[in-house]
Amino acid sequence: IHCRPPPAIANGDFFSSNREYFQYGVVVTYRCKLGERGKKLFDLVGEASIRCTSKDNRAGIWSGPPPQCIVPNKCTPPDVKNGIRVSENRSLFSLNEVVRFRCQAGFVMKGPSSVRCQAQNKWEPGLPSCSRVCQPPPEILHGKHALRDKDNFSPGQEVFYSCEPGYDLIGAASLHCTPQGDWSPAVPKCAVKSCADFLDQLPNGHVLLPLNLQLGAEVSFVCDEGYYLRGEKILTCKRSGDKVYWNYDLPKCEMVKCEYPVLENGRLVSGIKEKFYYQAVVLFECLKGFYLHGSNPVFCGENSTWEPEMPTCIKGTNFIIFCLGFFFKSLFLTLNISDTE
């Protein structure tokens, strides 16, 4: 393992047993240049010696930065990453001179905004730092986040999102400002609340569903032939406070069944059964001394009622039927006499 040649420094040089090859463990020492007759011109600031070492046991690196040779009672310009020196830009600053800083746009300062030159090229108090800041977090439709009155946020700060009543938060409820100046994780959304889905289809019927079951959605129910709907035909998704619900219970499709047809002063003559289901047909006749008024036959309709309306038996003789009967009877006798002759 060996290292590259050590870094050169202004107004100084390094000394080593070999200036071309620097194997692992070799130490080089820096010294500042001297003036005439060995007069001291510069102060050595920093560690005078650095060592060739390694972090991965393969490539060699120097143990630290080289020192600097500085004019006595002078300071080199201080440098702050992502910062700007407000003071005059010079190559050297004299003892007790003050330098002021401000941060670039999108960064916030931590520490003192001004520092003073001290002996040994030191600035006191310590140099500030400029950390990236986050802009206000994104706004979301039908929702909001806390700390809406702040203009910028430091890394690590967290904001929480919430939705208006009737909306659900989809995604992370909180975001934090990262050191890179953005928000993580992704911004959430507020989606309209949805009522519970109809996991089971309507037995003996079917459900007419809209595109979604969000607030205000309407669902219709239709029963198969031979069944009728017990309950509401249309359900609507409603809201109460922060909860959504269907405004009625789920209806049911029940088999169409009519009651036993009872005709006062009459009786069934056809279609007699114990139970009467959809489209069952029955025929009536009236007792002697009564005549039938209304529809005959009738059938069990989809609303579990007899259709058309049940007939009635009226006391007496229907004059029209009587006349027709007399007419056909007379016609029958006339035809018989003609045949005899």
Stockholm file with secondary structure:
# STOCKHOLM 1.0

chainA/1-341         IHCRPPPAIANGDFFSSNREYFQYGVVVTYRCKLGERGKKLFDLVGEASIRCTSKDNRAGIWSGPPPQCIVPNKCTPPDVKNGIRVSENRSLFSLNEVVRFRCQAGFVMKGPSSVRCQAQNKWEPGLPSCSRVCQPPPEILHGKHALRDKDNFSPGQEVFYSCEPGYDLIGAASLHCTPQGDWSPAVPKCAVKSCADFLDQLPNGHVLLPLNLQLGAEVSFVCDEGYYLRGEKILTCKRSGDKVYWNYDLPKCEMVKCEYPVLENGRLVSGIKEKFYYQAVVLFECLKGFYLHGSNPVFCGENSTWEPEMPTCIKGTNFIIFCLGFFFKSLFLTLNISDTE
#=GR chainA/1-341 SS CEECCCCCCTTEEEECSCSSCEETTCEEEEEECBCGGGCBCCEEESCSEEEEEESSSSSEEESSCCCEEECTTEECCCCCTTEEECSCCCSCEETTCEEEEEECTTEEEESCSEEEEEGGGEEESCCCEEEECBCCCCCCTTEEESCTTCSCBCTTCEEEEEECTTEEEESCSEEEECTTSSEESCCCEEEECBCCCCCSCCTTEEEECCSCCBTTCEEEEEECTTEEEESCSEEEEEEETTEEEESSCCCEEEECEECCCCCTTEEEEECCCSSEETTCEEEEEECTTEEEESCSSEEECTTSSEESCCCEEEESCCHHHHHHHHHHHHHHHHHHHHHHC
#=GC SS_cons         CEECCCCCCTTEEEECSCSSCEETTCEEEEEECBCGGGCBCCEEESCSEEEEEESSSSSEEESSCCCEEECTTEECCCCCTTEEECSCCCSCEETTCEEEEEECTTEEEESCSEEEEEGGGEEESCCCEEEECBCCCCCCTTEEESCTTCSCBCTTCEEEEEECTTEEEESCSEEEECTTSSEESCCCEEEECBCCCCCSCCTTEEEECCSCCBTTCEEEEEECTTEEEESCSEEEEEEETTEEEESSCCCEEEECEECCCCCTTEEEEECCCSSEETTCEEEEEECTTEEEESCSSEEECTTSSEESCCCEEEESCCHHHHHHHHHHHHHHHHHHHHHHC
//
